[in-house]
Amino acid sequence: MPLKSRDAARSLSNSINAATRPAHTKLNKLVISRLRLALPPLADDASQYVSGLLHIAPIYMGFESLWRAILESPEVKNSNDESPADSSDAHLQPTFDARIHSLLANLHFEGLQRSQALHQDLITLTGWSTRTLTEQLNHASESPVLGDFLSHTRDSVEKSPHVLLAYAWVLYMALFSGGRFIRASLESIHPAFWIPASAQQPTSTTFPSAAGAGAGALPLNFFRFDTLVDGEDLKLEFKQRLLNAEGLITESEREDIVREAGCIFDYMIRLVGELDDVCGTDKDAAEARLLSLRSRDSVVVENERRQQFAETRRRLAPDVEMKNIVNESREGRVKFG
C-alpha cells in the first residue's frame, strides 16, 4: 500500500530526524567530548582514534555488505505474485519483493559507500596487512555492544530489507554534518601524529611535512567523498532519490524505517560507552587502558612484525640501526605495523 497523501507533507527523512532528535543531540555531545581525548594534547599518537575506527568500520561495512548481497541476489519475487518460486533450489537463496529490490537498487549508487575508504584509512594508519586488519575488525566485532548491534542489523535487514534506508540516511548523512566538523578537527593536526611508528624508519613512506602537506595527504578518506564538491552532489542526489521513492513505501514500512533509525542511535550511544572501557574517559585511565590495547595488538601482529623486521634487516646496512628497531618493538613503542 503506497504512502498516504496526508502523510506526504512530512518526508521520511524529516520523520527520522524528528523521531531521533533527542538521541541525535546526545550522541553528538558524546562524540565531541570523546574526540578531544583521542587528539593532541591529550593523545600523543593516533592509537585511540584507530581503536574508535575499528569499532565504527564494521557498522558501515556490515550494512553495505548486506545491501550488496540483496542487490546481487538472483531470486526476486513480485509482491503481487502469491506463488512461490518454481526453482527447486529457491529455498537456498533469499527472495526479495521486486518493489523493494528496485527501490534499494535506485538508492545505491557509486560514491556514497564507505567500506573501501575505511579499509584504506586503517591500512594506512596501522601498516597492517589486509589479513591482520580483518582479524582486528573481527576482534572488535566480538565486543558485547558492537556484536549485538551487528547481529541486530543482520536480523533486521533479513526480515525487513527496506530498513536499510534508515542505515543509509543516519550513517551517510552523519558524515555530511558532524563528520565535516570531525574532519576539520583531524586535518588541523600535525601530519606526524598519523604516522605509524614503524613507518618512521628511513626506508618507509611517510606523510609530507606540515609545511607542504595538503589535507589529501592524511588518512581521512572516511570523511571525504571523491567528487568536485566533496560529496555535496552525492548528498543532494541521495536525498532527492529518497524523496522520489517515498511513494513506493507503505505505512508499515515507513514506521519500520523510522523505528530502526532510533535503534541505530541507541546502539551508537551504547557503543560510545563501550569505547570508554577501551580507551578511558580521562587521561590517566586512557593511558592505562591503552597499554592493554597496545599489548593485545602486539600479540596479534607479532608474526607479521617479525617478517617486516627481517626484511628491514636485509635492506639496512648498519647492524646497530636494526638493533634499535628490534629493541623498540620489544619495548612496545612500535604500536602499529
Secondary structure, DSSP 8 states (H G I E B T S, - for coil): ----GGGTTS-HHHHHHHHHHHHHHHHHHHHHHHHGGGSTTT-SSSHHHHHHHHHHHHHHHHHHHHHHHHHH-S-EE-TT--S----TTGGGS--EEHHHHHHHHHH--TT---HHHHHHHHHHHH---HHHHHHHHHHHHTSHHHHHHHHHHHHHHHH-GGGHHHHIIIIIHHHHTHHHHHHHHHHTS-GGGGS-GGGGSTTS-----TTT--GGGSS-GGG--SSTTTTHHHHHHHHHHHHHHGGGS-HHHHHHHHHHHHHHHHHHHHHHHHHHHHH-SSHHHHHHHHHHHHHHHHHHTHHHHHHHHHHHHHH---HHHHHHHHHHHHTT-----
